[in-house]
Amino acid sequence: MLEATTETASTTDQPKARAVRSGSMQPTNYDMLVWRTLNRALRVPGANEDNLAERLRNELMPVRSWCMQYVPGFNYRMKGQLGRTMPGAVNYVDSRTTWLDTRVVVIAAGFDTRAYRLHAPGVQFYEIDLPQASTKKQQLVTKLKLLPQEAHPPSYAGADLSVESLSDVLSRTAFDPARPALFTVEGLLYYIPLSAVESLFRSISSIAAPGSRVCFDFLDSDVLEGKAEGAGFETAVKVVQSKDEPFVSGLKASAEGIAAFSESVGLKLQRFVSAQELAKAAFGAQVWTNACLPTISFMAGAELCKA
């Protein structure tokens, strides 16, 4: 049985939906939920296949959801505004979702829905998130009936990985460290210090059986440090800082850079995935110029393995 484990970013639990108005702020994972449903609402070719995200969005953000469904031109205006301030932001979320979905088994905590869309016989999912976020997620899954009756439910582990090690958290579940697992770390690494990133990956390496895989996305450290430009990066910085969720770390966005990082944490680079490759996999060949970015240019992804 292949086992899949995920660590993702989590923000402060927000049980009350907020009205959509200029200047209102909501957690980043709420934004990601909206963006993940936008291309699907616009019927953009290559949009992700997350057919459950809309139900979560409707429950958590009823006013914005109503606008997206019934106000003429609302979705086009929203994507157009995002395109002017953070070119390719919506397509990046779609590209990342599609890339991780195409792994054999992928799970993400937060408001992602892979455990409920991609369930299969013989596969056990584990969702690791902050306790409040994990509890909220379980309540939503039950209320919205996201998991089919015939599907085996994921194993939820509410924990703060900055306080507990991954091995300690998984020891409280039925996770079998002797079997290969797929770990996904999505939308997290840029919000935690580099030392915490390294600690997390060393923890994964220590518990992962040979043949295990680790898929993750990350921020280009050269853009973060001002050594390279990234269209829309300044806007992204302002947005996450306004939510008290600033970008604090990045990695070298090259095969050589990620190979060096993976070796330092006891893993091996399997594949480096540039922002261009992410966009191409989801939306096909598109013109890539500073005036036309099909996805965010300052993010990338990688797949590591445990030898």
NORPESUL-V22951 format. One record per pair of residues at least 24 apart in sequence whose C-alpha atoms are under 6 Angstrom apart, sorted by the first residue. I is the first residue (numbers start at 1). J is the second residue. D is the distance in Angstrom with one decimal. If there is no record, write none. Layout:
BEGIN
i->[I/I]
j->[J/J]
d->[D/D]
END
This chain:
BEGIN
i->[1/1/2/2/3/3/3/4/4/4/4/5/5/5/6/6/6/6/6/6/7/7/8/8/8/8/8/9/9/13/17/17/19/20/35/46/46/48/48/85/86/87/88/88/88/88/89/89/91/92/92/95/95/95/116/125/126/126/126/127/128/128/129/129/130/130/130/131/131/134/177/177/177/178/179/180/180/180/181/182/182/182/183/184/184/184/185/186/186/190/190/190/190/190/191/191/192/193/193/194/202/205/210/210/211/212/212/213/213/214/214/215/215/216/216/217/217/218/218/219/219/220/220/220/220/220/220/221/221/221/230/267/267/268/268/269/270/270/271/271/272/273/273/273/274/275]
j->[122/123/123/181/123/124/181/125/181/182/183/126/182/183/107/108/127/183/184/185/128/185/109/185/186/187/188/187/188/133/60/61/63/64/90/282/283/94/98/232/232/232/293/294/295/296/295/296/295/295/296/278/279/282/147/154/154/155/156/156/157/158/158/159/158/159/160/158/159/158/207/208/209/209/209/209/211/212/212/212/213/214/214/214/215/216/216/216/217/219/247/248/249/250/247/248/248/248/249/249/265/266/306/307/306/305/306/304/305/303/304/302/303/301/302/300/301/299/300/250/299/250/251/252/253/298/299/250/251/252/298/305/306/304/305/304/303/304/302/303/302/300/301/302/300/300]
d->[5.2/5.8/5.4/5.9/5.8/5.1/4.5/5.1/5.1/4.5/5.8/4.9/6.0/4.6/5.7/5.2/5.8/5.1/4.6/5.8/5.5/5.0/5.9/5.4/5.2/5.9/5.2/5.6/4.3/5.7/5.2/4.9/5.8/5.7/5.3/5.3/4.8/5.4/5.6/5.6/4.0/5.9/5.7/5.0/3.6/4.7/5.9/5.3/5.1/4.7/5.6/5.3/5.5/5.2/5.3/4.6/5.4/4.7/5.9/4.9/4.9/5.9/5.3/5.9/5.2/4.9/5.3/4.0/5.4/5.5/5.9/6.0/5.9/5.4/5.7/5.1/5.5/4.5/4.8/5.7/4.8/5.9/4.7/5.7/4.7/5.6/4.6/5.4/5.7/5.9/5.3/5.8/4.9/5.8/5.0/5.5/6.0/5.8/5.5/5.5/4.9/5.9/5.1/5.2/5.5/5.7/5.3/5.7/4.5/5.5/5.0/5.8/4.4/5.6/5.7/5.6/4.1/5.7/5.6/4.7/4.7/5.3/5.5/5.7/5.1/5.4/5.8/4.1/4.8/5.5/5.4/5.8/5.2/5.4/5.3/4.5/5.4/4.9/5.6/5.1/4.4/6.0/4.9/5.4/4.9/5.0]
END
